[in-house]
Amino acid sequence: MRYVAAGGERVSAIGLGTWQFGSRDWGYGSDYATRTAADLVQHALDAGVNLIDTAEVYGFGNSERIVGAAVAGRHDEAFVATKLFPVMPLEKVVVRQARASADRLGYRPIDLYQLHWPNPVVPLGTTLAGMRTVLDDGTVAQVGVSNHSADRWYEVERRLGRPVVSNQVAYNLVDRRAERQILGYAQARDRIVIAYSPLAQGLLGGRYDADH
């Protein structure tokens, strides 16, 4: 397994995304949640994959619970990332949601806590005040963002006054927008880009053609 060392962290170049854990979408049922998902996490850790990415909105919290149970006893082998869904990311909401995610995962600190999307209504300052609190009280070890432009990433980092070690964005051979500015920003500042949908949700996986 290859690893990326940046932002003071060492993560596997391949990560395990867990949006489907605990979700009924696309036919993922209870057997998948109780058996298959846990097996996937164990196989990933056995292969040297330490980056496991989830979010509070995945399966309405069930993904975090499944991931937490799966890494129990192997925390030192895992780098678990989860995300705040910013419906109303006021300071107290950020703190409450971060602590709830930590409880579902079953350990503190959360290795990486990401702001899932920018919120154009709530002032950034109040969101970041909550992030500072959970950093200071040990709920969270590192802060990241997701679906942020390079300019927005910089603004979050500047106003937080601390490293924002990662940005998780769509990046694949079809969608290469991250190459315009985001990759350059990460390289210049020793940060990490986490690519989601690397196979363009199956488009690059050979499943689809003109007849299917």
N, C-alpha and C positions, 0 to 999 in steps of 0.2 A: 504494500500500500504506500502511495506517495502522500506526503503531508505538506501543508502550507504553514509556514511560520510567519505570522504578521500580527501586529497589534498586541504583542505580548502573549499570543496564544498559538497553539500548535493543533491544527485540525486536519482531518483527512481530506484529500482532494475530492473524494467521492463521499457524499453524505446520504443519509436515509431520510426521505421526506415521509411524513406520517399523516397527511391530511385525511386519508381514507380510514384511519384507525378509529373505530367506534362510530363510523358513519354508515347510514343506510343507503346513501346515494350509490348508484351504479351496482346495486345488488350486494353490497358488503353487509353481511349479516352477523349474527351473534357468534357463530363458530369462528368466523374470521377474527372478530374482536377478541375472543377469549383464547384462541389457540394460534392461528396463523400469524397475527400481528406480533405476538410475543416471540414466536419462532424467528420472524424476520429480524427483530432487534438482536436476538442472540446470535444469529448467523452473521449479521453485520459486525457486531463486536468481535466475533471470532475471526473475521476476515481483516480486522484492523480498522474498520470504519468507526470513527469515534463521534463524528458529527451527526446528531440525530435532531431533526427539526420538527417542531410541532407548533401548536397555537391554541389559545383558549377557545377560539371559534371552531376548531376542527372537532366535529362530533359533539359540539356544545360541551367541551371539557373532557369528554371521554378519551380523546386521543392522549391528552396529558396523563390521565390516570393509567392508561395502558402502557405508555412509555415509562412512567414512573415505576410501575410494578415490574416491567421487563428489565430495567437497569438496576433494580434493587440488588445490592451486593456487588455491583460492578461499576459503581459511580466513578471510581478512579480510572476506568477505561473509557468513559463516555464524556462527550462535550454536548450537553443538551441545550438546545435553543428553543425558546418559545416566544410567543408574540402577544402583545396587547392589541385587542381590536378597538380602535379609537372612536367609538360611538360618541362619547362625551368625555374625553380624556382630561378632566380637571384633576388638580393635584390629588385630592382625596380618592378619586376614582382610580387613578393610576396606582396609588399605594394599595388600595383594597384589592384591585385585580391582580397585581403582582404577587401579593401574599396568597391569594386564592390559587393562583397557578402553582406557586411553590408547595402549597398544601396538597394539591392534586398530584404533583410530581413526587412528593414525599421526601424532599430534601432541600436544603439551603446551603449555599446560594445557588440560584439558577445560573448556569454558566453564561448564558447570553439571553438578554431580554430585549426584544425588538419591538419598535413601534410599527405596527403592521402596515398602516397607510398614513399619509399626511391627512390632517384634519384642517380644512380651510376656514372653519368657523371659530374653533376654540383657540385662544391665543397660545402660541407655542411656549411662552414662559410658564404658564401654569402646568402644562404637561411635563415640562422638564423639571419643574420643582418637585413633582412626584417622583421622577426618575432619580433625582439626587437623594431623596429620602430613602428609596429602596436600595440604592447603592450604599449609602451611609449605614443603614441598619443591618446590612448583610443579607438581605433578601435576594439581591442580584449581584453578580460579580462583574459583568460587563453589559454595556448597552449597545444596541445596534438599531438600525432602521430597515425598513422594507418598502419597496416601491417608491423610493425617493430619488429625485433628480440629483445630480452632482451638486448643484447650487443649494438645494434644500438640505442635502447631507452636510455640506459645509456649515450652513446656518444652524442646524441642530448642534453640531459639534462646537461651534463658536459660542453659542448661548448656553450650552450645558457646561462649558468650561472644562470638559474632560473628554477623553477619547471616545468616539463612537466607532467601534472597531469594525463594523460590517454594514453592508447594504445588500439586502436580498432582492433580486430583480429577475424578471424574465430574461433569459439569455440562452440562445440556441442558434443553430445555423440558419433559421428562418428569421428570427427576431434578434438582430445584432445591434440594437440601439445602445446597449451598454458600452459598446466600443467607442462611441462618440466622445464621452466625457467621463463616465463613471469608472471605467477601468483605469484611465489615466490618473484620476483623483486617488484611487486606491493605491496605485503603485507609488505615487509621489509622497503619500502620507503613511505608508506602511499599514494599510487597511486591507480588509478582506471583502471580496465580492462573492456572495453566495448565489449561484444560478438556480432558479427554479424552472420547471418545465424544460429540461435540457433536451428532451426529445419532442418538444412542441406538442405535448399532450398526445403523443402517439403518432403524429404526422410523420416524424422522421424514423419511426420504428418499423417501417415496412408493412404495417397492417392495412394501409389505405392506398387504393389506386383508383383508376377511372371507373371501375365497376363496383367499388366498395368504399 
